Amino acid sequence: MTDDRAPRGTTPRPPGTFKVGSVAGSDVLVSASWFLIAGLIAVITAPAIERAEPGLGDLKYVAGAALAVLLYLSVLAHEASHALVARRFGLPVSHITLQFFGGMTSIDREPESPRQEFWVSVVGPLASLAVALVSFLAYLVASGGLIGLAFSGLAWTNLFVGVVNLVPGLPLDGGRILKALVWGASGDTHRGTIVAAWGGRVVALLAIGWPLLTAKLLGGRPTVIDFVFAGVISMFLWSGATAALESARVRSRLPHLLARDLARRTLTVPGELPLAEAVRRAQEVEAGSIVTVTSSGIPVGVVNEAALLSVPAERRAWVPTSSVARTLDDGLSLPSGIGGEELIKAISARPSGEYLLLDPDGSIFGVLATSDVDRAFRASA
């Protein structure tokens, strides 16, 4: 089973991982948890390996570990297909991580259309099903023994991964496919996420009863391990679906955040003007921010509110306003019409207390304070 695609955003390398190579232009990372699952696979498959190749002795565990590597190479094929199609659509992919639950492809930007969401999502399960088909055909012509066991294991595992990941519920690929379909039909990506996330919660509840269902269909009695495994999978699905619901709720509030509506009235002053005089003038015109400008009126800095308040009132007459102003480096000047997710991305990419807002003609519209953005976001909840 795969953890699959990670939440989007600029994704740093997860702690406890190391790079083993590169596929589809993306780093391939292996989590420390992979060694745990590899060891479990080696132990679980040891009896079957002993039956397929009698007399191996302790080497059966080595063969089991090799089988684990082979299985995770097929997981890598699943994840690499996500990465390849994402890159084809111009979506940046930071890395692929192999871990306990399978794999995860970290895509650093949301798809821009239902079509992109659909194809990036569906190729993973299709790749797994293709590996299952090829492995099954290879099994038919294999001479049995360890090779036949390996192809059989690959076929059944990838069939399971492919089918399960088509189940319509987040965080599975099938949930993203459902999201794309609802998004395409309704024109609302948030509605698509909500429908797919609730689908994931339903699947999580059904997963708890999976051992009972398989016991009824295949005979036998479910074991405690079966229920523990089902519980872990159910928790994984429920937490992923819940995170998707929260993300949709947050994103639905973002369109209400418009920089123009949150801008503070701004006073422009020369940088060498004493701070006390700049504050007096700002209070006189009821300006909530101060911008320093050159003699020709070009803005060069935004006064930082925290820095201003840290200067004692009795010293402000001797301190130039430029000393508490942050230079307008790249990213600190934003278009006045920016809003929603673009606004959040801009202030996340270049953290600051204040940003200068400019109209299309280059004139100063006002100053946007991060504290005002945070306050407006909380008020919209």
Phi and psi in degrees as a GROMACS rama.xvg file:
@    title "Ramachandran Plot"
@    xaxis  label "Phi"
@    yaxis  label "Psi"
@TYPE xy
-110.739  142.372  THR-2
-72.7602  -26.7854  ASP-3
66.4349  -140.691  ASP-4
-78.5358  136.198  ARG-5
-80.8586  160.77  ALA-6
-56.5394  143.055  PRO-7
-81.4798  164.442  ARG-8
133.788  166.663  GLY-9
-67.0633  113.553  THR-10
-103.959  113.358  THR-11
-72.4656  163.993  PRO-12
-65.1505  127.5  ARG-13
-63.0292  146.145  PRO-14
-66.8671  152.167  PRO-15
76.1789  21.1663  GLY-16
-123.541  159.553  THR-17
-141.722  151.484  PHE-18
-81.4491  134.907  LYS-19
-117.943  -5.23287  VAL-20
163.604  -163.397  GLY-21
-143.611  135.883  SER-22
-137.031  135.316  VAL-23
55.8174  33.1748  ALA-24
77.5536  9.00161  GLY-25
-122.406  143.8  SER-26
-64.8735  141.179  ASP-27
-104.905  119.37  VAL-28
-110.797  147.946  LEU-29
-118.563  126.385  VAL-30
-82.3649  153.25  SER-31
-60.5923  -28.1971  ALA-32
-66.3662  -19.3397  SER-33
-63.1527  -36.7119  TRP-34
-64.8281  -31.6988  PHE-35
-65.7987  -48.3354  LEU-36
-68.8777  -34.1434  ILE-37
-62.9718  -41.4549  ALA-38
-64.53  -40.5712  GLY-39
-62.8122  -42.6238  LEU-40
-62.255  -41.9205  ILE-41
-61.0961  -42.0028  ALA-42
-71.148  -43.945  VAL-43
-66.1107  -37.5165  ILE-44
-86.4883  -8.38136  THR-45
-56.2735  -45.7872  ALA-46
-61.1966  -41.2873  PRO-47
-65.9383  -37.74  ALA-48
-65.7148  -39.1247  ILE-49
-62.7123  -38.2501  GLU-50
-70.5124  -37.6967  ARG-51
-73.5823  -36.2508  ALA-52
-133.086  79.2261  GLU-53
-59.3273  146.896  PRO-54
90.1955  6.49999  GLY-55
-73.1375  -25.1441  LEU-56
65.6046  -136.927  GLY-57
-68.7897  -15.6038  ASP-58
-65.1682  -14.5888  LEU-59
-64.3107  -27.8336  LYS-60
-74.3303  -33.5189  TYR-61
-65.2011  -43.1842  VAL-62
-62.4022  -37.9135  ALA-63
-64.071  -39.6642  GLY-64
-65.7336  -38.6189  ALA-65
-64.0671  -36.7852  ALA-66
-65.3604  -37.7703  LEU-67
-61.6539  -42.2377  ALA-68
-62.1095  -42.415  VAL-69
-62.4525  -42.1152  LEU-70
-63.1315  -40.6689  LEU-71
-75.4623  -20.3198  TYR-72
-67.5101  -34.3114  LEU-73
-71.1641  -33.3467  SER-74
-63.9358  -39.4414  VAL-75
-61.5218  -38.0537  LEU-76
-62.2035  -40.4149  ALA-77
-59.194  -50.5145  HIS-78
-70.3537  -37.5504  GLU-79
-63.2509  -32.5754  ALA-80
-65.0968  -39.4741  SER-81
-58.7851  -46.9277  HIS-82
-64.2583  -42.411  ALA-83
-61.9628  -46.6394  LEU-84
-70.2038  -37.6726  VAL-85
-60.1551  -45.4669  ALA-86
-65.508  -33.3454  ARG-87
-62.9265  -32.4685  ARG-88
-87.3239  3.52042  PHE-89
83.3496  15.3237  GLY-90
-90.5694  125.788  LEU-91
-70.4175  137.227  PRO-92
-120.032  118.544  VAL-93
-81.3782  -45.3311  SER-94
-165.99  166.482  HIS-95
-117.147  130.244  ILE-96
-117.319  127.894  THR-97
-97.0363  126.091  LEU-98
-145.683  -167.296  GLN-99
-55.4664  -49.0843  PHE-100
-81.4746  -0.813913  PHE-101
130.668  -102.888  GLY-102
-145.301  164.226  GLY-103
-148.714  128.6  MET-104
-106.078  119.837  THR-105
-91.5724  102.539  SER-106
-99.4751  124.825  ILE-107
-91.5598  10.3319  ASP-108
-152.986  145.674  ARG-109
-69.5969  142.248  GLU-110
-56.8439  147.306  PRO-111
-92.7226  -5.92666  GLU-112
-151.996  160.169  SER-113
-59.2357  -33.8967  PRO-114
-62.297  -46.1782  ARG-115
-62.1075  -45.73  GLN-116
-58.7807  -43.149  GLU-117
-63.1583  -51.6485  PHE-118
-71.3973  -37.585  TRP-119
-62.4373  -34.3843  VAL-120
-79.785  -43.3425  SER-121
-74.4081  -24.7262  VAL-122
-66.6221  -28.5298  VAL-123
-61.897  -57.4798  GLY-124
-58.8912  -37.2584  PRO-125
-64.0379  -38.8423  LEU-126
-63.3434  -42.1504  ALA-127
-63.6278  -42.3509  SER-128
-66.2238  -35.4098  LEU-129
-65.9108  -41.6996  ALA-130
-62.9547  -39.0596  VAL-131
-62.0813  -43.5121  ALA-132
-64.8014  -47.1688  LEU-133
-62.7137  -41.2401  VAL-134
-65.5842  -37.8641  SER-135
-65.9374  -42.3819  PHE-136
-64.3031  -38.7365  LEU-137
-66.3307  -36.2377  ALA-138
-63.1488  -37.0976  TYR-139
-64.4163  -30.7446  LEU-140
-101.147  -4.38229  VAL-141
-71.8112  157.339  ALA-142
-86.1844  10.3967  SER-143
87.2367  -155.802  GLY-144
66.3617  -152.137  GLY-145
-66.5083  -36.6083  LEU-146
-65.4365  -44.8028  ILE-147
-62.3836  -40.0539  GLY-148
-62.7553  -40.5711  LEU-149
-64.0062  -46.5495  ALA-150
-65.602  -37.7279  PHE-151
-63.4697  -44.0519  SER-152
-62.7479  -42.062  GLY-153
-62.8065  -41.6823  LEU-154
-62.7281  -51.5405  ALA-155
-68.5986  -39.3849  TRP-156
-64.8914  -45.6559  THR-157
-72.3115  -29.5707  ASN-158
-63.4008  -44.6851  LEU-159
-61.4319  -48.625  PHE-160
-61.6358  -44.1414  VAL-161
-63.8499  -44.9759  GLY-162
-70.0318  -46.8813  VAL-163
-61.9053  -39.4283  VAL-164
-72.2659  -7.94281  ASN-165
-91.4534  -4.72348  LEU-166
-62.5462  129.644  VAL-167
-77.2435  74.5586  PRO-168
-161.01  133.973  GLY-169
-69.003  145.25  LEU-170
-93.9533  16.6711  PRO-171
-73.0362  161.532  LEU-172
-58.5191  -37.5234  ASP-173
-60.4943  -32.1579  GLY-174
-66.2538  -39.2417  GLY-175
-70.08  -32.8574  ARG-176
-65.0804  -44.3057  ILE-177
-61.2208  -42.0443  LEU-178
-57.6293  -44.5801  LYS-179
-62.3127  -40.395  ALA-180
-67.1834  -44.6255  LEU-181
-66.6513  -40.4734  VAL-182
-59.5837  -46.101  TRP-183
-64.5851  -37.2824  GLY-184
-76.146  -36.4111  ALA-185
-100.608  -19.4175  SER-186
76.7724  9.82558  GLY-187
-123.66  107.961  ASP-188
-65.4728  -33.6991  THR-189
-67.2158  -38.4007  HIS-190
-63.4177  -40.4934  ARG-191
-60.1983  -42.5844  GLY-192
-64.0962  -43.4927  THR-193
-63.8993  -45.3647  ILE-194
-61.479  -46.133  VAL-195
-67.9776  -33.9933  ALA-196
-68.6924  -41.3254  ALA-197
-66.4448  -32.5277  TRP-198
-61.3367  -39.3428  GLY-199
-64.8552  -36.6413  GLY-200
-67.1526  -39.4722  ARG-201
-62.7814  -44.5075  VAL-202
-62.2919  -38.5913  VAL-203
-61.0691  -41.7017  ALA-204
-67.6973  -39.1618  LEU-205
-68.089  -30.0154  LEU-206
-62.835  -28.9891  ALA-207
-62.7534  -35.393  ILE-208
-89.472  5.43854  GLY-209
-58.3957  -43.3738  TRP-210
-59.2082  -37.7063  PRO-211
-67.2055  -39.2051  LEU-212
-66.4639  -45.924  LEU-213
-66.147  -34.9981  THR-214
-65.2542  -37.0619  ALA-215
-71.0434  -37.4109  LYS-216
-78.8382  -37.2934  LEU-217
-105.003  -8.64163  LEU-218
86.3775  169.101  GLY-219
88.5491  -178.759  GLY-220
-122.005  135.52  ARG-221
-66.9534  146.038  PRO-222
-98.0358  170.846  THR-223
-61.1131  -38.7004  VAL-224
-61.1499  -38.3948  ILE-225
-59.4248  -44.6602  ASP-226
-71.0202  -35.4617  PHE-227
-63.5648  -45.5321  VAL-228
-61.4091  -44.6059  PHE-229
-62.3042  -38.1235  ALA-230
-65.3609  -41.4059  GLY-231
-62.835  -45.1382  VAL-232
-63.0994  -41.4833  ILE-233
-61.8843  -43.3334  SER-234
-64.0136  -40.8367  MET-235
-60.3084  -47.0444  PHE-236
-66.4138  -42.71  LEU-237
-64.2033  -44.7002  TRP-238
-65.995  -38.865  SER-239
-65.5062  -42.0014  GLY-240
-66.2817  -39.9861  ALA-241
-64.8889  -41.4632  THR-242
-62.2823  -38.2918  ALA-243
-66.2021  -39.1551  ALA-244
-63.1071  -43.5079  LEU-245
-64.1308  -40.3535  GLU-246
-62.4824  -42.6215  SER-247
-63.932  -39.4652  ALA-248
-64.2943  -42.513  ARG-249
-65.7328  -46.7955  VAL-250
-65.1574  -30.4909  ARG-251
-67.3465  -22.4501  SER-252
-86.6653  -18.1429  ARG-253
-63.3524  -38.9497  LEU-254
-58.0556  -20.9444  PRO-255
-78.4766  -10.8401  HIS-256
-89.1334  103.967  LEU-257
-117.619  127.359  LEU-258
-58.3343  -39.3194  ALA-259
-60.2518  -39.0087  ARG-260
-71.863  -21.6265  ASP-261
-102.82  -2.60964  LEU-262
-67.3962  144.023  ALA-263
-93.9398  144.145  ARG-264
-60.8569  140.191  ARG-265
-121.711  139.78  THR-266
-108.034  132.129  LEU-267
-101.514  135.67  THR-268
-141.438  157.902  VAL-269
-67.224  147.13  PRO-270
-62.5439  -28.4688  GLY-271
-84.6125  -4.4555  GLU-272
-63.2757  134.13  LEU-273
-55.6532  141.476  PRO-274
-60.2136  -38.7068  LEU-275
-59.5039  -42.4271  ALA-276
-67.9166  -37.7868  GLU-277
-63.532  -42.4374  ALA-278
-64.6845  -41.822  VAL-279
-60.842  -44.8982  ARG-280
-65.1528  -39.4625  ARG-281
-63.4595  -41.781  ALA-282
-66.492  -34.4246  GLN-283
-65.3777  -38.7266  GLU-284
-99.9794  7.89314  VAL-285
57.9488  42.8333  GLU-286
-89.0756  140.19  ALA-287
-96.7758  2.36658  GLY-288
-155.349  160.972  SER-289
-131.433  134.189  ILE-290
-121.093  131.53  VAL-291
-88.13  141.059  THR-292
-132.144  160.987  VAL-293
-78.0418  176.855  THR-294
-62.4235  -23.4913  SER-295
-94.3593  6.03926  SER-296
89.5409  9.43858  GLY-297
-82.3229  125.88  ILE-298
-67.689  135.036  PRO-299
-125.575  -16.0014  VAL-300
-160.809  156.769  GLY-301
-118.915  127.59  VAL-302
-65.9443  128.396  VAL-303
-84.1281  122.144  ASN-304
-60.3965  -42.6836  GLU-305
-64.1295  -40.9908  ALA-306
-65.9319  -39.1798  ALA-307
-61.9767  -47.2819  LEU-308
-66.7691  -21.677  LEU-309
-77.8029  -12.8416  SER-310
-88.5632  120.208  VAL-311
-57.2476  144.371  PRO-312
-56.133  -37.6253  ALA-313
-70.7591  -15.3117  GLU-314
-98.7725  -11.7169  ARG-315
-65.4118  -25.5551  ARG-316
-69.384  -18.5536  ALA-317
-107.801  3.53924  TRP-318
-111.881  126.163  VAL-319
-68.8959  146.254  PRO-320
-59.9594  -32.6659  THR-321
-62.5893  -22.9624  SER-322
-70.514  -19.0403  SER-323
-114.127  16.3185  VAL-324
-105.889  140.568  ALA-325
-91.2374  128.811  ARG-326
-60.9094  139.784  THR-327
-78.3577  76.5741  LEU-328
-75.5087  176.89  ASP-329
-56.2797  134.45  ASP-330
94.9729  -11.2304  GLY-331
-96.8992  -2.51783  LEU-332
-114.45  124.638  SER-333
-123.861  151.394  LEU-334
-66.4721  141.132  PRO-335
-65.3554  -21.2328  SER-336
-87.9367  1.67325  GLY-337
-69.1815  150.083  ILE-338
-170.023  178.2  GLY-339
60.3261  -140.846  GLY-340
-64.662  -33.3902  GLU-341
-63.8324  -36.8197  GLU-342
-65.6986  -45.5784  LEU-343
-62.6944  -42.2364  ILE-344
-62.4475  -40.5979  LYS-345
-65.6142  -44.7384  ALA-346
-77.9321  -21.241  ILE-347
-75.5569  -35.5608  SER-348
-70.9075  -28.67  ALA-349
-138.422  77.7337  ARG-350
-59.0034  134.955  PRO-351
-162.801  162.819  SER-352
-79.2024  -29.6844  GLY-353
-139.968  151.883  GLU-354
-135.291  140.718  TYR-355
-85.2214  129.899  LEU-356
-101.519  127.578  LEU-357
-117.03  138.811  LEU-358
-75.1522  165.439  ASP-359
-54.8583  -28.4665  PRO-360
-84.7587  3.52393  ASP-361
91.7902  -5.11  GLY-362
-76.7996  155.989  SER-363
-76.5478  126.442  ILE-364
-93.6968  -40.5205  PHE-365
169.097  -168.13  GLY-366
-123.242  135.572  VAL-367
-104.074  122.648  LEU-368
-97.3723  133.915  ALA-369
-58.6764  -35.5619  THR-370
-62.3659  -33.8244  SER-371
-70.6643  -34.9838  ASP-372
-65.356  -45.2694  VAL-373
-61.0829  -42.3724  ASP-374
-65.2219  -41.9115  ARG-375
-68.1744  -35.3985  ALA-376
-66.4731  -43.6763  PHE-377
-65.7406  -36.0162  ARG-378
-68.111  -25.295  ALA-379
-82.5704  -5.86662  SER-380
